[in-house]
């Protein structure tokens, strides 16, 4: 699902498997869509992931350049349509 979601401008979907990837997807990539493999993760871990994901804010700084590049790709792709 993250692959399909990331086809849309402005979407930064992250496939998350644990609390660490949940935190890092928000902290470094400012992910705005959380994708979980429900059949692979237990209820407690799912709850922990969601809690951490919502509680974590984008760090910015050196990571902002990555988001700027993504936005640049999205603008360029829009002009090709």
PDB file with one MODEL, atoms N, CA, C and O in Angstrom:
MODEL        1
ATOM      1  N   UNK A   1       0.801  -1.193   0.000  1.00  0.00           N
ATOM      2  CA  UNK A   1       0.000   0.000   0.000  1.00  0.00           C
ATOM      3  C   UNK A   1       0.848   1.263   0.000  1.00  0.00           C
ATOM      4  O   UNK A   1       0.446   2.273  -0.578  1.00  0.00           O
ATOM      5  N   UNK A   2       2.012   1.225   0.637  1.00  0.00           N
ATOM      6  CA  UNK A   2       2.838   2.436   0.662  1.00  0.00           C
ATOM      7  C   UNK A   2       3.290   2.806  -0.743  1.00  0.00           C
ATOM      8  O   UNK A   2       3.392   3.990  -1.063  1.00  0.00           O
ATOM      9  N   UNK A   3       3.559   1.825  -1.582  1.00  0.00           N
ATOM     10  CA  UNK A   3       3.984   2.102  -2.958  1.00  0.00           C
ATOM     11  C   UNK A   3       2.876   2.831  -3.703  1.00  0.00           C
ATOM     12  O   UNK A   3       3.137   3.831  -4.373  1.00  0.00           O
ATOM     13  N   UNK A   4       1.648   2.347  -3.597  1.00  0.00           N
ATOM     14  CA  UNK A   4       0.517   2.989  -4.272  1.00  0.00           C
ATOM     15  C   UNK A   4       0.254   4.377  -3.695  1.00  0.00           C
ATOM     16  O   UNK A   4       0.031   5.322  -4.452  1.00  0.00           O
ATOM     17  N   UNK A   5       0.273   4.517  -2.384  1.00  0.00           N
ATOM     18  CA  UNK A   5      -0.011   5.803  -1.752  1.00  0.00           C
ATOM     19  C   UNK A   5       1.011   6.855  -2.148  1.00  0.00           C
ATOM     20  O   UNK A   5       0.660   8.021  -2.329  1.00  0.00           O
ATOM     21  N   UNK A   6       2.262   6.462  -2.285  1.00  0.00           N
ATOM     22  CA  UNK A   6       3.319   7.421  -2.611  1.00  0.00           C
ATOM     23  C   UNK A   6       3.272   7.912  -4.052  1.00  0.00           C
ATOM     24  O   UNK A   6       4.071   8.770  -4.428  1.00  0.00           O
ATOM     25  N   UNK A   7       2.372   7.399  -4.856  1.00  0.00           N
ATOM     26  CA  UNK A   7       2.191   7.893  -6.229  1.00  0.00           C
ATOM     27  C   UNK A   7       1.466   9.236  -6.239  1.00  0.00           C
ATOM     28  O   UNK A   7       1.477   9.935  -7.252  1.00  0.00           O
ATOM     29  N   UNK A   8       0.836   9.605  -5.123  1.00  0.00           N
ATOM     30  CA  UNK A   8       0.056  10.835  -5.056  1.00  0.00           C
ATOM     31  C   UNK A   8       0.906  11.978  -4.510  1.00  0.00           C
ATOM     32  O   UNK A   8       1.610  11.808  -3.514  1.00  0.00           O
ATOM     33  N   UNK A   9       0.844  13.153  -5.163  1.00  0.00           N
ATOM     34  CA  UNK A   9       1.624  14.303  -4.687  1.00  0.00           C
ATOM     35  C   UNK A   9       1.285  14.640  -3.241  1.00  0.00           C
ATOM     36  O   UNK A   9       0.122  14.638  -2.838  1.00  0.00           O
ATOM     37  N   UNK A  10       2.319  14.928  -2.479  1.00  0.00           N
ATOM     38  CA  UNK A  10       2.139  15.334  -1.090  1.00  0.00           C
ATOM     39  C   UNK A  10       2.054  14.188  -0.103  1.00  0.00           C
ATOM     40  O   UNK A  10       2.090  14.406   1.108  1.00  0.00           O
ATOM     41  N   UNK A  11       1.940  12.970  -0.608  1.00  0.00           N
ATOM     42  CA  UNK A  11       1.849  11.809   0.285  1.00  0.00           C
ATOM     43  C   UNK A  11       3.253  11.276   0.535  1.00  0.00           C
ATOM     44  O   UNK A  11       4.039  11.083  -0.392  1.00  0.00           O
ATOM     45  N   UNK A  12       3.547  11.047   1.803  1.00  0.00           N
ATOM     46  CA  UNK A  12       4.801  10.413   2.215  1.00  0.00           C
ATOM     47  C   UNK A  12       4.423   9.247   3.120  1.00  0.00           C
ATOM     48  O   UNK A  12       4.410   9.359   4.346  1.00  0.00           O
ATOM     49  N   UNK A  13       4.114   8.124   2.473  1.00  0.00           N
ATOM     50  CA  UNK A  13       3.660   6.932   3.194  1.00  0.00           C
ATOM     51  C   UNK A  13       4.864   6.094   3.612  1.00  0.00           C
ATOM     52  O   UNK A  13       5.813   5.919   2.847  1.00  0.00           O
ATOM     53  N   UNK A  14       4.809   5.583   4.832  1.00  0.00           N
ATOM     54  CA  UNK A  14       5.898   4.770   5.366  1.00  0.00           C
ATOM     55  C   UNK A  14       5.353   3.415   5.809  1.00  0.00           C
ATOM     56  O   UNK A  14       4.417   3.337   6.605  1.00  0.00           O
ATOM     57  N   UNK A  15       5.952   2.357   5.283  1.00  0.00           N
ATOM     58  CA  UNK A  15       5.644   1.012   5.741  1.00  0.00           C
ATOM     59  C   UNK A  15       6.469   0.781   6.998  1.00  0.00           C
ATOM     60  O   UNK A  15       7.699   0.781   6.957  1.00  0.00           O
ATOM     61  N   UNK A  16       5.777   0.584   8.114  1.00  0.00           N
ATOM     62  CA  UNK A  16       6.413   0.525   9.425  1.00  0.00           C
ATOM     63  C   UNK A  16       6.253  -0.865  10.020  1.00  0.00           C
ATOM     64  O   UNK A  16       5.174  -1.456   9.962  1.00  0.00           O
ATOM     65  N   UNK A  17       7.349  -1.389  10.601  1.00  0.00           N
ATOM     66  CA  UNK A  17       7.363  -2.739  11.162  1.00  0.00           C
ATOM     67  C   UNK A  17       7.556  -2.775  12.676  1.00  0.00           C
ATOM     68  O   UNK A  17       7.288  -3.787  13.324  1.00  0.00           O
ATOM     69  N   UNK A  18       8.029  -1.646  13.232  1.00  0.00           N
ATOM     70  CA  UNK A  18       8.310  -1.618  14.664  1.00  0.00           C
ATOM     71  C   UNK A  18       8.308  -0.175  15.152  1.00  0.00           C
ATOM     72  O   UNK A  18       8.124   0.754  14.365  1.00  0.00           O
ATOM     73  N   UNK A  19       8.509   0.006  16.438  1.00  0.00           N
ATOM     74  CA  UNK A  19       8.467   1.336  17.041  1.00  0.00           C
ATOM     75  C   UNK A  19       9.594   2.222  16.500  1.00  0.00           C
ATOM     76  O   UNK A  19       9.401   3.423  16.312  1.00  0.00           O
ATOM     77  N   UNK A  20      10.753   1.642  16.254  1.00  0.00           N
ATOM     78  CA  UNK A  20      11.884   2.427  15.748  1.00  0.00           C
ATOM     79  C   UNK A  20      11.597   2.981  14.361  1.00  0.00           C
ATOM     80  O   UNK A  20      11.832   4.164  14.114  1.00  0.00           O
ATOM     81  N   UNK A  21      11.095   2.152  13.451  1.00  0.00           N
ATOM     82  CA  UNK A  21      10.800   2.660  12.114  1.00  0.00           C
ATOM     83  C   UNK A  21       9.631   3.637  12.144  1.00  0.00           C
ATOM     84  O   UNK A  21       9.560   4.532  11.303  1.00  0.00           O
ATOM     85  N   UNK A  22       8.721   3.486  13.086  1.00  0.00           N
ATOM     86  CA  UNK A  22       7.631   4.456  13.250  1.00  0.00           C
ATOM     87  C   UNK A  22       8.213   5.820  13.615  1.00  0.00           C
ATOM     88  O   UNK A  22       7.872   6.835  13.008  1.00  0.00           O
ATOM     89  N   UNK A  23       9.083   5.830  14.603  1.00  0.00           N
ATOM     90  CA  UNK A  23       9.701   7.080  15.060  1.00  0.00           C
ATOM     91  C   UNK A  23      10.521   7.719  13.943  1.00  0.00           C
ATOM     92  O   UNK A  23      10.394   8.915  13.682  1.00  0.00           O
ATOM     93  N   UNK A  24      11.352   6.933  13.292  1.00  0.00           N
ATOM     94  CA  UNK A  24      12.242   7.481  12.268  1.00  0.00           C
ATOM     95  C   UNK A  24      11.483   7.974  11.038  1.00  0.00           C
ATOM     96  O   UNK A  24      11.899   8.943  10.403  1.00  0.00           O
ATOM     97  N   UNK A  25      10.375   7.317  10.695  1.00  0.00           N
ATOM     98  CA  UNK A  25       9.607   7.750   9.525  1.00  0.00           C
ATOM     99  C   UNK A  25       9.038   9.150   9.722  1.00  0.00           C
ATOM    100  O   UNK A  25       8.908   9.911   8.763  1.00  0.00           O
ATOM    101  N   UNK A  26       8.701   9.488  10.953  1.00  0.00           N
ATOM    102  CA  UNK A  26       8.189  10.827  11.255  1.00  0.00           C
ATOM    103  C   UNK A  26       9.346  11.798  11.489  1.00  0.00           C
ATOM    104  O   UNK A  26       9.349  12.903  10.945  1.00  0.00           O
ATOM    105  N   UNK A  27      10.304  11.398  12.278  1.00  0.00           N
ATOM    106  CA  UNK A  27      11.417  12.253  12.679  1.00  0.00           C
ATOM    107  C   UNK A  27      12.240  12.725  11.483  1.00  0.00           C
ATOM    108  O   UNK A  27      12.566  13.908  11.381  1.00  0.00           O
ATOM    109  N   UNK A  28      12.576  11.805  10.582  1.00  0.00           N
ATOM    110  CA  UNK A  28      13.476  12.123   9.473  1.00  0.00           C
ATOM    111  C   UNK A  28      12.782  12.332   8.141  1.00  0.00           C
ATOM    112  O   UNK A  28      13.298  13.063   7.296  1.00  0.00           O
ATOM    113  N   UNK A  29      11.619  11.711   7.923  1.00  0.00           N
ATOM    114  CA  UNK A  29      10.970  11.792   6.611  1.00  0.00           C
ATOM    115  C   UNK A  29       9.644  12.527   6.628  1.00  0.00           C
ATOM    116  O   UNK A  29       9.031  12.715   5.577  1.00  0.00           O
ATOM    117  N   UNK A  30       9.191  12.943   7.795  1.00  0.00           N
ATOM    118  CA  UNK A  30       7.910  13.636   7.943  1.00  0.00           C
ATOM    119  C   UNK A  30       6.792  12.853   7.253  1.00  0.00           C
ATOM    120  O   UNK A  30       5.953  13.428   6.560  1.00  0.00           O
ATOM    121  N   UNK A  31       6.794  11.530   7.454  1.00  0.00           N
ATOM    122  CA  UNK A  31       5.757  10.684   6.864  1.00  0.00           C
ATOM    123  C   UNK A  31       4.388  11.167   7.328  1.00  0.00           C
ATOM    124  O   UNK A  31       4.202  11.522   8.492  1.00  0.00           O
ATOM    125  N   UNK A  32       3.429  11.174   6.395  1.00  0.00           N
ATOM    126  CA  UNK A  32       2.085  11.612   6.747  1.00  0.00           C
ATOM    127  C   UNK A  32       1.031  10.530   6.528  1.00  0.00           C
ATOM    128  O   UNK A  32      -0.162  10.761   6.722  1.00  0.00           O
ATOM    129  N   UNK A  33       1.488   9.354   6.122  1.00  0.00           N
ATOM    130  CA  UNK A  33       0.617   8.180   6.012  1.00  0.00           C
ATOM    131  C   UNK A  33       1.358   6.997   6.630  1.00  0.00           C
ATOM    132  O   UNK A  33       2.499   6.711   6.269  1.00  0.00           O
ATOM    133  N   UNK A  34       0.709   6.327   7.550  1.00  0.00           N
ATOM    134  CA  UNK A  34       1.278   5.158   8.226  1.00  0.00           C
ATOM    135  C   UNK A  34       0.684   3.905   7.603  1.00  0.00           C
ATOM    136  O   UNK A  34      -0.536   3.758   7.531  1.00  0.00           O
ATOM    137  N   UNK A  35       1.559   2.995   7.147  1.00  0.00           N
ATOM    138  CA  UNK A  35       1.126   1.737   6.543  1.00  0.00           C
ATOM    139  C   UNK A  35       1.636   0.604   7.425  1.00  0.00           C
ATOM    140  O   UNK A  35       2.822   0.531   7.749  1.00  0.00           O
ATOM    141  N   UNK A  36       0.710  -0.285   7.809  1.00  0.00           N
ATOM    142  CA  UNK A  36       1.040  -1.383   8.714  1.00  0.00           C
ATOM    143  C   UNK A  36       0.602  -2.714   8.114  1.00  0.00           C
ATOM    144  O   UNK A  36      -0.442  -2.802   7.469  1.00  0.00           O
ATOM    145  N   UNK A  37       1.403  -3.738   8.332  1.00  0.00           N
ATOM    146  CA  UNK A  37       1.026  -5.096   7.958  1.00  0.00           C
ATOM    147  C   UNK A  37       0.289  -5.738   9.124  1.00  0.00           C
ATOM    148  O   UNK A  37       0.903  -6.396   9.963  1.00  0.00           O
ATOM    149  N   UNK A  38      -1.004  -5.552   9.179  1.00  0.00           N
ATOM    150  CA  UNK A  38      -1.802  -5.999  10.318  1.00  0.00           C
ATOM    151  C   UNK A  38      -1.702  -7.485  10.603  1.00  0.00           C
ATOM    152  O   UNK A  38      -1.779  -7.896  11.761  1.00  0.00           O
ATOM    153  N   UNK A  39      -1.535  -8.289   9.582  1.00  0.00           N
ATOM    154  CA  UNK A  39      -1.437  -9.725   9.781  1.00  0.00           C
ATOM    155  C   UNK A  39      -0.089 -10.164  10.317  1.00  0.00           C
ATOM    156  O   UNK A  39       0.079 -11.312  10.730  1.00  0.00           O
ATOM    157  N   UNK A  40       0.864  -9.259  10.311  1.00  0.00           N
ATOM    158  CA  UNK A  40       2.224  -9.597  10.726  1.00  0.00           C
ATOM    159  C   UNK A  40       2.558  -9.103  12.130  1.00  0.00           C
ATOM    160  O   UNK A  40       3.526  -9.564  12.735  1.00  0.00           O
ATOM    161  N   UNK A  41       1.766  -8.171  12.651  1.00  0.00           N
ATOM    162  CA  UNK A  41       2.088  -7.520  13.911  1.00  0.00           C
ATOM    163  C   UNK A  41       1.011  -7.793  14.946  1.00  0.00           C
ATOM    164  O   UNK A  41      -0.174  -7.838  14.617  1.00  0.00           O
ATOM    165  N   UNK A  42       1.412  -7.973  16.180  1.00  0.00           N
ATOM    166  CA  UNK A  42       0.463  -8.207  17.259  1.00  0.00           C
ATOM    167  C   UNK A  42      -0.244  -6.927  17.676  1.00  0.00           C
ATOM    168  O   UNK A  42       0.199  -5.825  17.352  1.00  0.00           O
ATOM    169  N   UNK A  43      -1.340  -7.083  18.393  1.00  0.00           N
ATOM    170  CA  UNK A  43      -2.157  -5.940  18.811  1.00  0.00           C
ATOM    171  C   UNK A  43      -1.368  -4.936  19.636  1.00  0.00           C
ATOM    172  O   UNK A  43      -1.476  -3.731  19.408  1.00  0.00           O
ATOM    173  N   UNK A  44      -0.583  -5.407  20.582  1.00  0.00           N
ATOM    174  CA  UNK A  44       0.175  -4.505  21.455  1.00  0.00           C
ATOM    175  C   UNK A  44       1.202  -3.715  20.650  1.00  0.00           C
ATOM    176  O   UNK A  44       1.338  -2.506  20.838  1.00  0.00           O
ATOM    177  N   UNK A  45       1.923  -4.384  19.761  1.00  0.00           N
ATOM    178  CA  UNK A  45       2.917  -3.702  18.939  1.00  0.00           C
ATOM    179  C   UNK A  45       2.237  -2.680  18.021  1.00  0.00           C
ATOM    180  O   UNK A  45       2.746  -1.574  17.841  1.00  0.00           O
ATOM    181  N   UNK A  46       1.107  -3.042  17.451  1.00  0.00           N
ATOM    182  CA  UNK A  46       0.371  -2.098  16.606  1.00  0.00           C
ATOM    183  C   UNK A  46       0.010  -0.834  17.395  1.00  0.00           C
ATOM    184  O   UNK A  46       0.190   0.281  16.905  1.00  0.00           O
ATOM    185  N   UNK A  47      -0.492  -1.011  18.599  1.00  0.00           N
ATOM    186  CA  UNK A  47      -0.831   0.140  19.447  1.00  0.00           C
ATOM    187  C   UNK A  47       0.395   0.999  19.733  1.00  0.00           C
ATOM    188  O   UNK A  47       0.337   2.225  19.643  1.00  0.00           O
ATOM    189  N   UNK A  48       1.497   0.355  20.076  1.00  0.00           N
ATOM    190  CA  UNK A  48       2.731   1.088  20.383  1.00  0.00           C
ATOM    191  C   UNK A  48       3.219   1.872  19.165  1.00  0.00           C
ATOM    192  O   UNK A  48       3.628   3.027  19.286  1.00  0.00           O
ATOM    193  N   UNK A  49       3.174   1.245  18.001  1.00  0.00           N
ATOM    194  CA  UNK A  49       3.604   1.908  16.766  1.00  0.00           C
ATOM    195  C   UNK A  49       2.759   3.149  16.500  1.00  0.00           C
ATOM    196  O   UNK A  49       3.296   4.221  16.222  1.00  0.00           O
ATOM    197  N   UNK A  50       1.453   3.006  16.583  1.00  0.00           N
ATOM    198  CA  UNK A  50       0.556   4.132  16.311  1.00  0.00           C
ATOM    199  C   UNK A  50       0.779   5.256  17.313  1.00  0.00           C
ATOM    200  O   UNK A  50       0.814   6.425  16.930  1.00  0.00           O
ATOM    201  N   UNK A  51       0.928   4.924  18.573  1.00  0.00           N
ATOM    202  CA  UNK A  51       1.166   5.944  19.599  1.00  0.00           C
ATOM    203  C   UNK A  51       2.460   6.714  19.340  1.00  0.00           C
ATOM    204  O   UNK A  51       2.484   7.943  19.410  1.00  0.00           O
ATOM    205  N   UNK A  52       3.528   5.986  19.043  1.00  0.00           N
ATOM    206  CA  UNK A  52       4.818   6.626  18.777  1.00  0.00           C
ATOM    207  C   UNK A  52       4.742   7.465  17.507  1.00  0.00           C
ATOM    208  O   UNK A  52       5.260   8.581  17.465  1.00  0.00           O
ATOM    209  N   UNK A  53       4.103   6.934  16.480  1.00  0.00           N
ATOM    210  CA  UNK A  53       4.012   7.646  15.194  1.00  0.00           C
ATOM    211  C   UNK A  53       3.307   8.994  15.369  1.00  0.00           C
ATOM    212  O   UNK A  53       3.783  10.014  14.871  1.00  0.00           O
ATOM    213  N   UNK A  54       2.176   8.997  16.077  1.00  0.00           N
ATOM    214  CA  UNK A  54       1.446  10.243  16.286  1.00  0.00           C
ATOM    215  C   UNK A  54       2.157  11.194  17.239  1.00  0.00           C
ATOM    216  O   UNK A  54       1.982  12.408  17.138  1.00  0.00           O
ATOM    217  N   UNK A  55       2.943  10.676  18.145  1.00  0.00           N
ATOM    218  CA  UNK A  55       3.632  11.514  19.134  1.00  0.00           C
ATOM    219  C   UNK A  55       4.925  12.134  18.603  1.00  0.00           C
ATOM    220  O   UNK A  55       5.450  13.076  19.197  1.00  0.00           O
ATOM    221  N   UNK A  56       5.435  11.616  17.501  1.00  0.00           N
ATOM    222  CA  UNK A  56       6.719  12.065  16.972  1.00  0.00           C
ATOM    223  C   UNK A  56       6.520  13.168  15.932  1.00  0.00           C
ATOM    224  O   UNK A  56       5.707  13.040  15.017  1.00  0.00           O
ATOM    225  N   UNK A  57       7.272  14.242  16.091  1.00  0.00           N
ATOM    226  CA  UNK A  57       7.214  15.347  15.140  1.00  0.00           C
ATOM    227  C   UNK A  57       8.459  15.349  14.266  1.00  0.00           C
ATOM    228  O   UNK A  57       9.509  14.838  14.654  1.00  0.00           O
ATOM    229  N   UNK A  58       8.325  15.927  13.091  1.00  0.00           N
ATOM    230  CA  UNK A  58       9.422  16.056  12.135  1.00  0.00           C
ATOM    231  C   UNK A  58      10.545  16.883  12.743  1.00  0.00           C
ATOM    232  O   UNK A  58      10.307  17.948  13.313  1.00  0.00           O
ATOM    233  N   UNK A  59      11.758  16.389  12.618  1.00  0.00           N
ATOM    234  CA  UNK A  59      12.932  17.042  13.182  1.00  0.00           C
ATOM    235  C   UNK A  59      13.398  18.229  12.337  1.00  0.00           C
ATOM    236  O   UNK A  59      13.987  19.173  12.864  1.00  0.00           O
ATOM    237  N   UNK A  60      13.139  18.183  11.043  1.00  0.00           N
ATOM    238  CA  UNK A  60      13.578  19.269  10.162  1.00  0.00           C
ATOM    239  C   UNK A  60      15.081  19.262   9.991  1.00  0.00           C
ATOM    240  O   UNK A  60      15.698  18.203   9.878  1.00  0.00           O
ATOM    241  N   UNK A  61      15.669  20.450   9.972  1.00  0.00           N
ATOM    242  CA  UNK A  61      17.120  20.565   9.847  1.00  0.00           C
ATOM    243  C   UNK A  61      17.650  19.904   8.593  1.00  0.00           C
ATOM    244  O   UNK A  61      17.155  20.150   7.493  1.00  0.00           O
ATOM    245  N   UNK A  62      18.650  19.071   8.758  1.00  0.00           N
ATOM    246  CA  UNK A  62      19.307  18.434   7.604  1.00  0.00           C
ATOM    247  C   UNK A  62      18.362  17.533   6.821  1.00  0.00           C
ATOM    248  O   UNK A  62      18.650  17.190   5.674  1.00  0.00           O
ATOM    249  N   UNK A  63      17.240  17.142   7.418  1.00  0.00           N
ATOM    250  CA  UNK A  63      16.287  16.261   6.746  1.00  0.00           C
ATOM    251  C   UNK A  63      15.345  17.027   5.818  1.00  0.00           C
ATOM    252  O   UNK A  63      14.700  16.423   4.961  1.00  0.00           O
ATOM    253  N   UNK A  64      15.259  18.335   5.979  1.00  0.00           N
ATOM    254  CA  UNK A  64      14.357  19.141   5.156  1.00  0.00           C
ATOM    255  C   UNK A  64      14.738  19.082   3.675  1.00  0.00           C
ATOM    256  O   UNK A  64      13.865  19.121   2.808  1.00  0.00           O
ATOM    257  N   UNK A  65      16.024  18.988   3.388  1.00  0.00           N
ATOM    258  CA  UNK A  65      16.486  18.916   1.996  1.00  0.00           C
ATOM    259  C   UNK A  65      15.869  17.758   1.242  1.00  0.00           C
ATOM    260  O   UNK A  65      15.556  17.887   0.058  1.00  0.00           O
ATOM    261  N   UNK A  66      15.689  16.632   1.905  1.00  0.00           N
ATOM    262  CA  UNK A  66      15.078  15.454   1.291  1.00  0.00           C
ATOM    263  C   UNK A  66      13.643  15.753   0.877  1.00  0.00           C
ATOM    264  O   UNK A  66      13.216  15.392  -0.220  1.00  0.00           O
ATOM    265  N   UNK A  67      12.908  16.410   1.757  1.00  0.00           N
ATOM    266  CA  UNK A  67      11.515  16.755   1.448  1.00  0.00           C
ATOM    267  C   UNK A  67      11.444  17.787   0.337  1.00  0.00           C
ATOM    268  O   UNK A  67      10.539  17.743  -0.497  1.00  0.00           O
ATOM    269  N   UNK A  68      12.383  18.709   0.318  1.00  0.00           N
ATOM    270  CA  UNK A  68      12.426  19.702  -0.754  1.00  0.00           C
ATOM    271  C   UNK A  68      12.656  19.034  -2.100  1.00  0.00           C
ATOM    272  O   UNK A  68      12.044  19.427  -3.094  1.00  0.00           O
ATOM    273  N   UNK A  69      13.524  18.034  -2.151  1.00  0.00           N
ATOM    274  CA  UNK A  69      13.778  17.300  -3.398  1.00  0.00           C
ATOM    275  C   UNK A  69      12.530  16.557  -3.852  1.00  0.00           C
ATOM    276  O   UNK A  69      12.211  16.546  -5.041  1.00  0.00           O
ATOM    277  N   UNK A  70      11.824  15.938  -2.918  1.00  0.00           N
ATOM    278  CA  UNK A  70      10.591  15.230  -3.263  1.00  0.00           C
ATOM    279  C   UNK A  70       9.573  16.210  -3.836  1.00  0.00           C
ATOM    280  O   UNK A  70       8.935  15.920  -4.848  1.00  0.00           O
ATOM    281  N   UNK A  71       9.419  17.360  -3.202  1.00  0.00           N
ATOM    282  CA  UNK A  71       8.478  18.373  -3.695  1.00  0.00           C
ATOM    283  C   UNK A  71       8.880  18.854  -5.088  1.00  0.00           C
ATOM    284  O   UNK A  71       8.021  19.121  -5.929  1.00  0.00           O
ATOM    285  N   UNK A  72      10.177  18.963  -5.327  1.00  0.00           N
ATOM    286  CA  UNK A  72      10.674  19.366  -6.641  1.00  0.00           C
ATOM    287  C   UNK A  72      10.311  18.317  -7.696  1.00  0.00           C
ATOM    288  O   UNK A  72       9.884  18.673  -8.795  1.00  0.00           O
ATOM    289  N   UNK A  73      10.475  17.037  -7.377  1.00  0.00           N
ATOM    290  CA  UNK A  73      10.085  15.959  -8.296  1.00  0.00           C
ATOM    291  C   UNK A  73       8.595  16.022  -8.597  1.00  0.00           C
ATOM    292  O   UNK A  73       8.176  15.843  -9.741  1.00  0.00           O
ATOM    293  N   UNK A  74       7.798  16.278  -7.564  1.00  0.00           N
ATOM    294  CA  UNK A  74       6.344  16.341  -7.746  1.00  0.00           C
ATOM    295  C   UNK A  74       5.957  17.505  -8.654  1.00  0.00           C
ATOM    296  O   UNK A  74       5.079  17.356  -9.504  1.00  0.00           O
ATOM    297  N   UNK A  75       6.598  18.660  -8.488  1.00  0.00           N
ATOM    298  CA  UNK A  75       6.312  19.812  -9.351  1.00  0.00           C
ATOM    299  C   UNK A  75       6.706  19.515 -10.790  1.00  0.00           C
ATOM    300  O   UNK A  75       5.972  19.848 -11.720  1.00  0.00           O
ATOM    301  N   UNK A  76       7.869  18.885 -10.974  1.00  0.00           N
ATOM    302  CA  UNK A  76       8.324  18.551 -12.326  1.00  0.00           C
ATOM    303  C   UNK A  76       7.392  17.553 -12.986  1.00  0.00           C
ATOM    304  O   UNK A  76       7.092  17.682 -14.173  1.00  0.00           O
ATOM    305  N   UNK A  77       6.930  16.567 -12.243  1.00  0.00           N
ATOM    306  CA  UNK A  77       6.028  15.558 -12.796  1.00  0.00           C
ATOM    307  C   UNK A  77       4.692  16.187 -13.185  1.00  0.00           C
ATOM    308  O   UNK A  77       4.067  15.777 -14.164  1.00  0.00           O
ATOM    309  N   UNK A  78       4.263  17.174 -12.422  1.00  0.00           N
ATOM    310  CA  UNK A  78       2.984  17.841 -12.706  1.00  0.00           C
ATOM    311  C   UNK A  78       3.044  18.566 -14.050  1.00  0.00           C
ATOM    312  O   UNK A  78       2.048  18.605 -14.771  1.00  0.00           O
ATOM    313  N   UNK A  79       4.195  19.138 -14.393  1.00  0.00           N
ATOM    314  CA  UNK A  79       4.324  19.859 -15.651  1.00  0.00           C
ATOM    315  C   UNK A  79       4.372  18.907 -16.846  1.00  0.00           C
ATOM    316  O   UNK A  79       4.121  19.324 -17.977  1.00  0.00           O
ATOM    317  N   UNK A  80       4.689  17.645 -16.610  1.00  0.00           N
ATOM    318  CA  UNK A  80       4.754  16.663 -17.697  1.00  0.00           C
ATOM    319  C   UNK A  80       3.365  16.138 -18.086  1.00  0.00           C
ATOM    320  O   UNK A  80       3.200  15.559 -19.160  1.00  0.00           O
ATOM    321  N   UNK A  81       2.390  16.336 -17.234  1.00  0.00           N
ATOM    322  CA  UNK A  81       1.050  15.797 -17.504  1.00  0.00           C
ATOM    323  C   UNK A  81       0.316  16.592 -18.523  1.00  0.00           C
ATOM    324  O   UNK A  81      -0.823  16.266 -18.857  1.00  0.00           O
TER     325      UNK A  81
ENDMDL
END
